[in-house]
């Protein structure tokens, strides 16, 4: 059968996957953050930002337009093809989010300390697991729900929903 692929935030159809038909949740809550190339979240008078900065995918904080107080590198790439996408949330003393490639079957969750930018944890979620492919689509969105980061992935090979504990990074 064929399964319709939908945008996890808007619910609009973005393609078809020739896989056994399975039930796919059409969209997350309206408060979910869809993965994008760069994300910014206001926090007090500061801006928490995640995205590509030259050859590095970074998380940083600082006043808008000023030098960042700190930055943490999540990915370093010497390649001109930098496609990893992020979601971003500030909760308590953490900056949390997801990182994934839109054409590969993986998603990582991460937490960085808000005060100094130290990486607290990084976890590759189980999701659908590794899938061999020559063409693939991976869409990810996330939201904070109580003590957890809720992650939804809609991939060519299927869909998943998982939670990651904010305190520990445990799925």
C-alpha positions in Angstrom: 0.0 0.0 0.0 0.9 3.6 0.1 1.0 5.9 3.2 0.5 9.6 2.9 3.3 11.7 4.4 2.1 14.8 6.2 3.7 17.9 7.7 3.7 17.1 11.4 2.8 20.7 12.3 0.3 21.8 9.6 -1.1 18.4 8.7 -0.8 19.1 5.0 0.1 16.2 2.7 3.8 16.3 1.5 4.1 13.0 -0.4 3.5 9.3 -0.5 5.5 6.4 0.9 5.2 3.1 -0.8 5.2 1.1 2.4 2.7 -1.1 4.1 -0.2 1.1 5.1 0.0 2.1 8.8 -1.8 4.7 10.9 0.2 8.0 11.1 -0.7 10.8 13.5 -1.4 13.7 11.1 0.0 16.5 13.3 1.2 17.4 16.7 -0.3 20.0 18.9 -0.3 23.6 17.6 2.4 24.4 20.2 4.9 22.0 18.7 8.0 23.3 17.0 8.8 21.9 13.6 12.5 21.3 12.7 14.1 24.1 10.7 17.6 25.1 9.6 17.7 27.7 12.5 15.6 28.4 15.5 15.5 31.3 17.9 13.7 31.5 21.3 13.4 34.6 23.4 14.5 34.2 27.0 14.3 37.3 29.1 16.3 39.9 27.2 18.4 37.2 25.5 17.9 35.1 22.5 18.7 31.4 22.5 19.5 30.4 18.9 20.4 27.1 17.2 21.5 26.7 13.6 24.4 26.7 11.2 27.2 29.2 11.9 29.8 28.6 9.2 30.9 25.0 9.5 29.3 24.3 12.8 25.7 23.7 13.9 25.7 25.6 17.2 23.4 26.5 20.1 24.2 29.9 21.6 22.7 32.6 23.9 23.1 36.3 24.1 21.5 39.6 23.5 20.1 40.0 20.0 22.8 41.5 17.8 25.6 41.1 20.4 28.3 38.6 20.7 27.0 35.4 22.3 27.8 34.7 26.0 28.4 31.1 25.1 28.0 28.7 22.3 28.1 24.9 22.1 28.8 23.0 18.9 26.5 20.1 18.1 27.8 19.3 14.6 31.0 20.2 12.8 31.0 19.8 9.0 33.6 20.7 6.4 31.1 19.9 3.7 29.2 22.5 1.8 26.1 20.3 2.1 24.9 21.0 5.7 21.3 19.9 6.0 20.8 19.0 9.6 17.7 20.6 11.1 16.9 21.6 14.7 14.0 22.2 17.1 14.6 24.3 20.2 13.0 24.9 23.6 14.1 26.6 26.8 12.7 24.9 29.9 13.9 25.5 33.5 17.7 25.7 33.4 18.0 23.8 30.0 18.0 24.4 26.3 16.6 21.3 24.8 15.8 20.2 21.2 16.3 17.8 18.4 18.7 17.4 15.6 18.1 15.4 12.4 18.9 15.1 8.7 15.8 15.5 6.5 17.0 12.7 4.2 18.2 10.1 6.8 16.5 7.9 9.3 17.8 9.3 12.6 16.9 11.9 15.2 18.9 13.0 18.2 17.7 14.9 21.3 20.0 17.1 23.3 20.1 19.3 26.4 22.5 22.1 27.1 22.8 24.0 30.4 21.3 27.5 30.1 23.8 29.2 32.4 27.1 28.1 30.7 26.3 26.1 27.6 27.6 22.8 28.9 26.2 19.7 27.1 24.1 17.8 29.7 23.1 14.9 27.5 22.7 13.8 23.9 20.6 10.8 22.9 19.8 9.2 19.5 16.1 8.2 19.8 15.0 4.8 18.8 12.5 6.1 16.2 12.2 3.6 13.4 15.8 2.5 13.6 18.3 2.5 10.7 16.7 2.0 7.3 18.6 1.3 4.1 17.4 3.7 1.4 18.4 5.6 -1.7 15.8 8.3 -1.3 14.2 9.2 2.1 12.2 11.9 3.9 12.4 12.6 7.6 10.2 15.3 9.2 10.5 16.0 13.0 8.6 18.2 15.5 8.9 18.5 19.2 7.2 20.0 22.2 7.6 20.1 26.0 5.1 18.2 28.0 5.7 18.2 31.8 9.1 16.6 32.5 9.5 15.3 28.9 10.5 16.4 25.4 7.9 14.8 23.1 9.3 14.0 19.7 7.3 13.0 16.6 8.9 11.8 13.5 7.2 11.1 10.2 9.6 9.3 7.9 9.2 7.6 4.6 9.4 4.3 6.4 6.7 5.1 9.0 6.0 7.3 12.0 7.0 7.3 15.6 6.3 9.3 18.8 8.6 9.2 21.7 9.4 11.0 24.9 12.8 11.9 26.4 13.2 12.8 30.1 14.5 16.4 30.3 16.5 15.6 33.4 18.3 12.5 32.2 18.0 12.2 28.4 16.5 8.8 28.8 13.9 7.7 26.2 
